[in-house]
Each structure stands twice: as structure tokens, then as C-alpha cells.
Amino acid sequence: MGPFSEMKQLRRAAAIKRLLDSNPQLDSPTRIMWETKLKNLALTEARYNDRVVEVFKGIRPKYVDLS
């Protein structure tokens, strides 16, 4: 995950919307998955940062002693 970019998030939303609009044959589980991704897309920096914290909070860095 990189720094928040409103333009990038809007492009992602447009791409998902295009995918849904241009593929009416999608099976129900796939359509629901993409609709959920579209609905949950972080469109504010605060929400995006909350997601980053949630994703990475359990990861502990591993340090390698190179000496």
C-alpha cells in the first residue's frame, strides 16, 4: 500500500464500475465480491490510513544481525 491518492482511488472505482457494467454475465458470487470492493473502497485519506493500520498492525519487523 502506498500513500493515499484520491485520483488513484477514483480510477479504481471507475474500473470496477466498468467491469460490473460490461459483464452482466458475471456469476452472483463474483458480482457480489466486486460490488463489495466498490462499496468499501477508501475514498478519504483517513479511511485509507485506518485500513493501512488494520492491515499492518499485527506484522512485526524482523531484524537481521549482519555483523
C-alpha positions as a Python dict, from the first residue, in 0.01 Angstrom:
ca = {
    (1, 'M'): (0, 0, 0),
    (2, 'G'): (139, 337, -94),
    (3, 'P'): (44, 688, 4),
    (4, 'F'): (-322, 783, -38),
    (5, 'S'): (-418, 919, -379),
    (6, 'E'): (-775, 1032, -436),
    (7, 'M'): (-724, 1014, -812),
    (8, 'K'): (-598, 656, -792),
    (9, 'Q'): (-895, 554, -576),
    (10, 'L'): (-1138, 722, -818),
    (11, 'R'): (-972, 538, -1109),
    (12, 'R'): (-1007, 210, -919),
    (13, 'A'): (-1376, 281, -855),
    (14, 'A'): (-1433, 363, -1222),
    (15, 'A'): (-1255, 45, -1331),
    (16, 'I'): (-1467, -171, -1101),
    (17, 'K'): (-1784, 4, -1217),
    (18, 'R'): (-1683, -56, -1582),
    (19, 'L'): (-1615, -421, -1506),
    (20, 'L'): (-1959, -462, -1348),
    (21, 'D'): (-2140, -271, -1623),
    (22, 'S'): (-1969, -452, -1909),
    (23, 'N'): (-2006, -804, -1770),
    (24, 'P'): (-2372, -876, -1699),
    (25, 'Q'): (-2294, -1249, -1723),
    (26, 'L'): (-2084, -1250, -1402),
    (27, 'D'): (-2200, -1516, -1162),
    (28, 'S'): (-2356, -1395, -840),
    (29, 'P'): (-2061, -1459, -602),
    (30, 'T'): (-1820, -1277, -835),
    (31, 'R'): (-2058, -984, -886),
    (32, 'I'): (-2115, -955, -511),
    (33, 'M'): (-1738, -963, -449),
    (34, 'W'): (-1676, -673, -690),
    (35, 'E'): (-1977, -474, -565),
    (36, 'T'): (-1844, -513, -210),
    (37, 'K'): (-1497, -399, -317),
    (38, 'L'): (-1651, -95, -485),
    (39, 'K'): (-1865, -12, -181),
    (40, 'N'): (-1571, -49, 58),
    (41, 'L'): (-1314, 144, -144),
    (42, 'A'): (-1148, 407, 76),
    (43, 'L'): (-1225, 747, -72),
    (44, 'T'): (-1079, 958, 209),
    (45, 'E'): (-725, 967, 341),
    (46, 'A'): (-845, 899, 696),
    (47, 'R'): (-1029, 582, 594),
    (48, 'Y'): (-734, 471, 382),
    (49, 'N'): (-492, 523, 671),
    (50, 'D'): (-722, 330, 904),
    (51, 'R'): (-707, 42, 657),
    (52, 'V'): (-327, 54, 642),
    (53, 'V'): (-310, 36, 1023),
    (54, 'E'): (-556, -255, 1027),
    (55, 'V'): (-362, -450, 763),
    (56, 'F'): (-17, -397, 912),
    (57, 'K'): (-81, -378, 1287),
    (58, 'G'): (-3, -745, 1350),
    (59, 'I'): (317, -751, 1147),
    (60, 'R'): (636, -732, 1347),
    (61, 'P'): (956, -639, 1168),
    (62, 'K'): (1234, -896, 1168),
    (63, 'Y'): (1581, -762, 1211),
    (64, 'V'): (1878, -945, 1075),
    (65, 'D'): (2210, -902, 1253),
    (66, 'L'): (2460, -850, 972),
    (67, 'S'): (2766, -819, 1199),
}
